Amino acid sequence: MSDAPSEKPKRRPRYHGTHPRQFHEKYKELNPQRYSDDVAKILASGKTPAGMHRSIMVQEILEVLAPKPGEIAVDATLGYGGHSAELLKAVLPGGKLIALDIDPLELPKTEARLRGMSFPPESLLIRRSNFAGLAKVLTAEGIPAADVILADLGLSSMQIDDPTRGFTFKRPGPLDLRMNPQRGQPASTFLQSLKAPELAQLLEANADEPYAQVLARAIVEHQQRTPIATTTQLADLVTNTLRAQPNAHGKQDFDLSVRRVFQALRIAVNDEFGALDTFLRLLPNCLKPGGRVAILTFHSGEDRRVKQAFKDGARAGSYSSIADEVIRPSSSELRDNPRSGPAKLRWAVRS
């Protein structure tokens, strides 16, 4: 028998109070199966638990897509899998769901959740791909076209809440902003390559930022002295710059500009508009005749592109009908999930 002392089991990190501040401390939220009561309380308060995502406008999407048993559905932006689960339920028995996502960190977690829901294994096909690659995925799988396609262009809450991903300015973290952190360059590196006029144009084009010129000059000047490496460094710089502007009024204006700066950089780092333009151009060929598509957008740059593509498609005869107006979240959803506020839903039907 060995006289070596046995290792003591490691204690779980203490849950600091009822509202822990650090993402990694929120183990009750990050383990919803074990702490379901705590998660239920957070959901009931209108907040999203850490590591989770509340799917937006689920009923409205199901109404416009009208998925039926036996059909082929596509969720081009898998995320947390909430929309995918509902689509898959609707096309069973006999149907199939193809789900795409580019995020290598969240995709395996979501696949494990969906596989644990007792769906027939052959009914769910998950591929790591940007939604712009949908046509290639369908061809590779020998699927000529789909009956219904959904694209939710918003960020998932799991990405926003994790400070190590760099999407939030509310907690310090690396200024990254990449959907796939294994490819491309982080926002901190991208910023170093920009001159003030280029950055100003980017802030205007990607986020309609009214202080684009002022902020671009301040950011580039700061970069020349000290490279901006973290989310809070950039957020503080934007806020401090706007405090000196006579037309900027208080924290609300400051926070809006910070959000727009982060949005503009995220779009550029991930080439989101380029991916969306490719997806919209190839979209009609991915749908069967009579097939339906629904797209959720979260800012004006996305919505303008979707609206114009659907109009152009209707004129060209690719779509037999398109949404006349955007569909917005209901008042009850806005109350229960404030993150749904910017969402706009548009749909089209293939000729």
C-alpha positions in Angstrom: 0.0 0.0 0.0 1.4 3.4 -0.9 2.1 5.9 1.9 1.7 8.9 -0.5 -1.1 11.2 0.6 -4.2 11.1 -1.6 -5.1 14.3 -3.5 -7.9 16.3 -2.0 -10.8 16.8 -4.5 -10.8 20.3 -6.0 -13.5 22.5 -4.6 -15.8 24.3 -7.0 -15.1 28.0 -7.3 -17.4 29.9 -4.9 -20.5 31.5 -6.4 -19.9 35.1 -5.3 -23.3 36.4 -4.2 -26.5 36.3 -6.2 -25.0 38.3 -9.2 -21.4 37.2 -9.9 -19.6 39.7 -12.2 -17.2 37.5 -14.0 -18.3 35.2 -16.8 -16.4 32.2 -15.6 -17.9 32.5 -12.1 -21.4 32.0 -13.3 -21.3 28.2 -13.1 -25.0 28.0 -12.2 -25.9 29.6 -15.5 -23.3 27.7 -17.4 -24.7 24.4 -16.2 -28.4 24.8 -16.7 -29.2 21.1 -16.4 -28.0 21.1 -12.8 -29.1 24.5 -11.7 -32.4 24.7 -13.7 -34.2 26.7 -10.9 -31.6 29.4 -11.0 -31.6 29.6 -14.7 -35.4 29.8 -14.7 -35.3 32.8 -12.4 -32.8 34.6 -14.7 -35.0 33.9 -17.7 -38.1 35.1 -15.9 -36.4 38.4 -15.1 -36.0 39.2 -18.8 -32.2 38.4 -18.9 -30.2 35.8 -20.8 -28.2 33.3 -18.6 -24.5 33.2 -19.3 -23.6 30.8 -22.1 -27.2 30.6 -23.3 -29.1 32.2 -26.1 -32.8 33.0 -26.5 -34.0 32.5 -30.0 -35.8 35.5 -31.4 -39.2 35.6 -33.2 -39.5 31.8 -33.2 -43.3 31.7 -33.8 -43.2 34.4 -36.5 -40.4 32.5 -38.3 -42.4 29.3 -38.2 -45.4 31.1 -39.5 -43.7 32.6 -42.6 -41.6 29.4 -43.3 -44.5 27.0 -42.7 -42.2 23.9 -42.5 -44.0 20.6 -43.1 -43.2 16.9 -42.4 -40.9 15.4 -45.0 -39.4 18.7 -46.1 -35.7 19.8 -46.2 -35.0 22.7 -44.0 -31.8 24.8 -43.6 -30.7 26.8 -40.6 -27.8 28.8 -42.2 -26.8 30.2 -38.8 -27.0 27.5 -36.2 -25.9 29.5 -33.1 -27.4 28.0 -29.9 -29.7 25.8 -31.9 -33.1 27.1 -30.8 -34.4 27.8 -34.2 -32.9 24.5 -35.5 -34.7 22.5 -32.9 -38.1 24.0 -33.8 -37.5 23.6 -37.6 -36.5 19.9 -37.1 -39.6 19.2 -35.0 -41.7 20.6 -37.8 -40.2 18.6 -40.7 -40.3 15.3 -38.9 -41.2 12.6 -39.6 -39.3 12.1 -42.9 -37.7 15.5 -43.1 -34.1 16.7 -42.7 -32.4 19.8 -41.3 -29.1 21.1 -42.6 -27.5 23.5 -40.1 -24.4 25.6 -40.7 -22.2 27.7 -38.4 -18.7 29.1 -38.6 -17.9 29.3 -34.9 -15.6 26.4 -34.0 -16.1 27.0 -30.3 -19.9 27.0 -30.0 -20.8 24.6 -32.8 -19.7 21.4 -31.0 -21.7 22.4 -27.9 -24.8 23.1 -30.0 -24.5 19.8 -31.9 -24.2 17.9 -28.6 -27.4 19.6 -27.3 -29.3 18.8 -30.5 -28.0 15.2 -30.7 -29.2 14.8 -27.1 -32.8 15.7 -28.0 -33.5 12.2 -29.4 -34.0 13.3 -33.0 -33.3 10.6 -35.6 -29.5 10.8 -36.3 -30.1 10.9 -40.1 -32.5 13.8 -39.8 -29.8 16.3 -38.7 -26.8 17.3 -40.7 -24.4 19.9 -39.2 -21.6 21.4 -41.1 -19.0 24.1 -40.1 -19.4 26.7 -42.8 -20.2 30.3 -43.3 -23.8 30.8 -44.5 -22.3 32.2 -47.8 -21.2 28.6 -48.4 -24.7 27.1 -48.3 -24.8 26.3 -52.1 -21.5 24.4 -51.8 -22.7 22.5 -48.8 -26.0 21.5 -50.6 -24.0 20.4 -53.7 -21.6 18.4 -51.6 -24.4 16.6 -49.8 -26.2 15.8 -53.1 -29.2 18.0 -52.2 -30.5 20.0 -55.2 -32.4 22.6 -53.1 -34.2 23.1 -49.8 -37.9 23.8 -49.0 -37.2 26.3 -46.2 -34.1 28.4 -45.3 -33.6 30.5 -42.3 -30.7 32.9 -41.7 -30.5 34.7 -38.3 -27.7 37.3 -38.8 -27.4 38.4 -35.2 -24.7 37.5 -32.8 -25.5 34.7 -30.3 -25.6 35.6 -26.6 -22.9 33.0 -25.9 -20.5 35.1 -28.0 -21.5 38.4 -26.6 -21.4 37.3 -23.0 -18.0 35.6 -23.1 -15.4 38.4 -22.7 -12.6 36.3 -24.2 -14.3 36.6 -27.6 -14.0 40.4 -27.5 -17.6 41.1 -28.6 -18.6 43.0 -25.5 -17.2 46.2 -24.1 -18.8 45.7 -20.7 -16.0 43.4 -19.5 -12.3 43.6 -20.3 -11.1 41.2 -22.9 -9.0 41.0 -26.0 -10.2 43.1 -28.9 -10.9 40.2 -31.2 -14.4 40.2 -32.6 -13.9 37.2 -34.9 -16.7 34.7 -35.4 -14.0 32.1 -36.1 -11.0 32.9 -33.9 -9.0 30.4 -35.8 -9.0 32.4 -39.0 -8.2 36.0 -40.1 -6.9 38.7 -37.9 -8.4 40.1 -34.6 -9.8 43.6 -34.6 -6.8 44.9 -32.6 -4.5 43.9 -35.5 -6.9 45.2 -38.1 -7.1 48.6 -36.5 -3.3 49.0 -36.7 -3.6 48.9 -40.5 -6.1 51.7 -40.9 -5.5 55.4 -41.5 -8.0 57.9 -40.2 -10.0 58.4 -43.5 -10.3 54.7 -44.0 -11.5 54.1 -40.5 -14.0 57.0 -40.8 -15.4 55.5 -44.0 -15.7 52.1 -42.3 -17.6 53.6 -39.3 -20.0 55.4 -41.6 -20.6 52.5 -44.0 -20.9 49.7 -41.4 -22.6 51.5 -38.6 -23.9 55.0 -39.6 -21.8 56.5 -36.9 -22.4 60.3 -36.7 -19.1 61.0 -35.1 -17.1 58.9 -37.5 -14.5 61.5 -38.4 -13.8 62.6 -34.9 -13.6 59.1 -33.5 -11.4 57.9 -36.4 -8.9 60.6 -35.8 -8.8 59.9 -32.0 -8.5 56.1 -32.5 -5.7 56.4 -35.0 -3.8 59.0 -33.0 -4.0 56.8 -29.9 -2.9 53.8 -32.0 0.3 55.6 -33.0 1.1 56.2 -29.3 -0.2 53.0 -27.7 -1.8 50.1 -29.7 -5.4 49.3 -28.5 -5.4 45.7 -27.4 -8.5 45.3 -25.2 -12.3 45.9 -25.5 -12.4 48.3 -22.6 -9.4 50.4 -23.9 -11.4 51.0 -27.1 -14.7 51.7 -25.3 -13.0 54.2 -22.9 -11.3 56.0 -25.8 -14.6 56.4 -27.6 -16.4 57.6 -24.5 -13.6 60.1 -23.5 -13.5 61.4 -27.1 -17.2 62.1 -27.2 -17.2 63.8 -23.8 -15.3 66.7 -25.5 -18.0 67.0 -28.2 -20.6 69.7 -27.6 -23.4 67.7 -29.3 -22.9 64.4 -27.5 -25.3 64.1 -24.6 -24.5 61.8 -21.8 -24.0 58.1 -21.3 -26.7 56.9 -23.7 -25.0 58.7 -26.6 -21.6 57.4 -25.5 -22.8 53.8 -25.3 -24.5 54.0 -28.7 -21.4 55.2 -30.3 -19.3 52.5 -28.6 -21.7 49.8 -29.8 -21.6 51.3 -33.4 -17.8 51.3 -33.4 -17.7 47.6 -32.2 -20.3 46.7 -34.8 -18.4 48.4 -37.6 -15.1 46.7 -36.7 -16.9 43.3 -36.3 -18.5 43.6 -39.7 -15.1 44.4 -41.3 -13.1 41.8 -39.5 -15.6 39.0 -40.5 -16.4 40.4 -43.9 -20.0 40.1 -43.0 -21.4 42.2 -45.8 -19.4 40.3 -48.3 -20.7 37.0 -47.0 -24.3 38.3 -46.9 -24.0 39.6 -50.5 -22.8 36.2 -51.6 -25.5 34.4 -49.7 -28.3 36.6 -51.2 -26.9 36.2 -54.7 -26.9 32.4 -54.6 -30.1 32.1 -52.4 -32.7 31.6 -55.2 -30.8 28.6 -56.5 -30.8 27.0 -53.1 -34.6 27.0 -52.9 -37.0 24.6 -54.5 -39.9 26.2 -56.5 -42.3 27.3 -53.8 -39.6 27.3 -51.2 -39.6 29.9 -48.4 -36.8 31.9 -46.9 -36.7 34.0 -43.8 -33.9 36.3 -42.8 -33.5 38.1 -39.4 -31.4 41.2 -39.5 -30.2 43.4 -36.6 -28.9 46.7 -38.2 -29.7 48.9 -41.2 -26.8 47.7 -43.3 -28.0 44.1 -43.3 -31.7 45.0 -43.7 -31.0 47.3 -46.7 -29.2 44.4 -48.5 -31.9 41.9 -47.8 -34.7 44.2 -48.8 -33.0 45.2 -52.0 -32.1 41.6 -52.9 -35.7 40.4 -52.4 -37.0 43.3 -54.5 -34.5 42.6 -57.3 -35.4 38.9 -57.1 -39.1 39.7 -57.4 -38.5 41.9 -60.4 -36.4 39.2 -62.0 -39.0 36.5 -61.4 -36.9 34.6 -58.9 -39.4 35.2 -56.1 -43.2 35.0 -56.5 -43.8 37.1 -53.4 -41.8 39.0 -50.8 -42.5 40.7 -47.5 -44.1 44.1 -48.0 -43.0 45.3 -44.6 -40.6 44.0 -41.9 -42.0 42.0 -39.0 -40.8 43.1 -35.6 -40.7 41.3 -32.2 -43.9 41.5 -30.2 -44.3 43.6 -27.1 -44.2 40.5 -24.9 -41.0 39.3 -26.5 -39.4 42.7 -26.1 -40.3 42.6 -22.5 -39.0 39.0 -22.0 -35.9 39.4 -24.1 -34.7 43.0 -24.6 -31.9 41.7 -26.9 -34.6 41.1 -29.5 -35.2 44.9 -29.9 -33.3 45.6 -33.1 -34.5 42.5 -34.9 -36.3 42.7 -38.3 -37.7 39.8 -40.2 -38.1 39.6 -43.9 -39.3 36.7 -46.1 -39.6 35.6 -49.7 -41.1 32.7 -51.7 -39.3 31.1 -54.6 -41.1 31.2 -57.9 
